Amino acid sequence: MKIRTILIFLALSGLSASNAFSWGSEGHDVVVRMAIRMMKPSERKAVYDLLGTHDTHYIGHWADAVKDQNGTKNWHFVNIPDRDEHYNADRDCPNGDCIIAKLSMVQATIRNHAASRQARKGALLYWFHLVGDLYQPYHCYGDKYGGNDIKVYFKGKETNLHALWDDKIIWYKNSSPTLLAEDIFNAHHRVPPTTTTFVDAAEKSHALAVKYKLRNNSNIDADYVARSWSTINACLWEAACMASTIGPDV
């Protein structure tokens, strides 16, 4: 299923580890660490064997590292308007070029054992990263360029709402992927239902983005950080739970 597309992107990117380490936030690393930990030993081994690495930072960040080279930027988000609660494929995912459609595509490729090893490897790398993006609220928010155009001030420095949720709060609260993954894993015992669809997750993320949106030039206070931090932890946990479900089919 669209295996040729993934192969072309892999050829363009060369699966370059040197590029991978200059992109993204710690959140993706955390999602991969927890997702792989949740898998059965046989599933974990299958994942590592297919990817050829145990490096969770590389696994989590590769898709961001190559998106400017291979034209896959639109794979990382879906533009559900602020005013709407529900996803509309024709409006929000024209030509199937959004995170929801691409997650379905890479999931099908991973589970297609007739596909080449290279195609399935690339699809698995996209899987881990895009599931993480799906649970970042502002990757499912279509207004103000996903919150990038909402200027805010955090700890006396100018940033934007999207970046605040991507990494600023994480770096401030716990910049160690190892420690953060351990903290979240130990704090959460309820696994979300495996029936959660990509659309379900996107709509939930969108609702959180609306809930936490701010006016332009807002100052981020301690209360906002505390509420956001709790939500970010829950989002990372739920992303890891969904990401872990690919294991039996690897």
KADAPE-V71188 format. One record per residue. SS is DSSP state (H for helix, E for strand, L for the rest). PHI is phi in whole degrees, 0 to 359 (NA if undefined). D_FIRST is the distance of its C-alpha to the first C-alpha in Angstrom with 1 decimal. Layout:
# KADAPE-V71188
ss: [SS;SS]
phi: [PHI;PHI]
d_first: [D_FIRST;D_FIRST]
This chain:
# KADAPE-V71188
ss: [L;L;H;H;H;H;H;H;H;H;H;H;H;L;L;L;H;H;H;H;L;L;L;L;L;H;H;H;H;H;H;H;H;H;H;H;H;H;L;L;H;H;H;H;H;H;H;H;H;H;H;L;L;L;L;H;H;H;H;H;H;H;H;H;H;H;H;H;H;H;L;L;H;H;H;H;L;L;L;L;L;L;L;L;L;L;L;L;H;H;H;H;L;H;H;H;L;L;H;H;H;H;H;H;H;H;H;H;H;H;L;L;L;L;L;L;H;H;H;H;H;H;H;H;H;H;H;H;H;H;H;H;H;H;L;L;H;H;H;L;L;L;H;H;H;L;L;L;L;L;E;E;E;E;L;L;E;E;E;E;H;H;H;H;H;H;H;H;H;H;H;H;H;L;L;L;H;H;H;H;H;H;H;H;H;H;H;L;L;L;L;L;L;L;L;L;L;H;H;H;H;H;H;H;H;H;H;H;H;H;H;H;L;L;L;L;L;E;E;L;L;H;H;H;H;H;H;H;H;H;H;H;H;H;H;H;H;H;H;H;H;H;H;H;H;H;H;H;H;L]
phi: [NA;53;295;300;300;294;297;298;295;293;296;292;274;69;47;283;291;296;283;298;277;249;228;83;246;291;302;295;299;298;300;296;304;289;299;292;296;287;286;293;308;293;292;300;298;298;296;297;295;291;280;74;201;255;285;292;295;298;301;286;257;306;297;289;295;254;294;282;276;244;70;252;304;291;293;266;204;220;265;279;298;306;286;249;272;242;285;236;301;297;278;263;221;301;60;66;255;203;298;295;293;288;296;298;295;289;299;295;293;301;275;265;285;275;288;291;301;297;295;290;297;298;297;292;297;297;305;300;286;293;299;300;298;301;264;270;311;277;275;238;236;272;269;52;54;65;87;294;266;255;282;225;239;234;55;82;242;283;211;225;298;296;295;303;279;299;208;299;292;298;299;289;274;195;274;263;302;297;289;294;300;295;298;292;300;286;273;246;236;266;269;300;299;288;278;300;267;298;294;305;295;296;292;293;298;300;299;293;298;296;298;260;294;230;283;300;72;289;264;276;262;296;295;296;299;296;294;294;297;299;291;300;300;294;296;296;297;294;296;297;298;292;300;291;286;283;307;300;255;288]
d_first: [0.0;3.8;5.3;8.2;9.0;9.6;11.5;13.6;14.6;15.6;17.6;19.3;20.2;21.2;20.7;24.3;26.2;29.2;27.4;25.9;29.4;30.5;28.3;27.8;29.9;31.0;29.1;25.7;27.6;29.1;25.9;24.4;27.8;28.1;24.5;24.9;28.4;27.3;25.1;26.7;27.9;25.5;22.5;24.2;24.6;21.0;20.0;22.8;22.1;18.5;19.6;22.9;25.0;26.8;27.5;26.5;27.5;25.2;22.2;23.0;23.8;21.5;19.1;22.3;23.7;21.1;20.4;23.3;22.2;18.6;18.9;17.0;20.1;18.8;16.1;19.2;20.8;21.1;24.3;25.8;29.4;32.3;33.8;31.0;30.1;26.8;23.4;22.8;19.4;20.9;23.5;22.0;18.4;18.8;15.7;13.6;15.1;16.4;16.1;15.3;12.1;11.0;12.0;9.8;6.7;8.4;9.5;6.5;6.0;9.7;10.0;8.1;11.2;10.3;8.6;11.6;14.0;13.9;10.3;10.9;14.2;13.3;10.9;14.0;16.4;14.7;14.7;18.4;19.4;17.6;18.8;22.2;22.1;21.2;24.5;26.6;28.3;28.5;24.8;24.7;27.9;27.9;31.6;33.5;30.5;29.3;32.9;33.1;35.8;37.9;40.4;41.9;44.4;43.8;46.6;48.3;45.4;43.4;39.7;37.2;35.9;32.3;33.5;35.9;33.1;30.8;33.4;37.1;37.9;36.1;38.0;41.2;40.8;39.2;37.9;37.2;33.6;35.1;37.8;35.8;33.1;36.0;37.8;34.9;33.9;37.5;38.0;35.1;35.1;33.3;29.6;27.8;26.3;22.9;22.3;22.2;19.1;17.9;19.9;22.9;22.9;22.6;25.5;27.5;27.1;28.1;31.2;32.2;32.0;34.3;36.6;37.0;37.1;40.3;42.4;42.5;45.0;45.0;46.5;44.5;47.0;47.1;46.2;43.0;42.0;42.8;40.8;37.8;38.0;37.8;34.8;33.0;33.6;32.2;29.1;28.4;29.0;26.6;23.9;24.6;24.5;21.0;19.8;21.4;19.4;16.5;19.0;19.0;15.4;15.7]
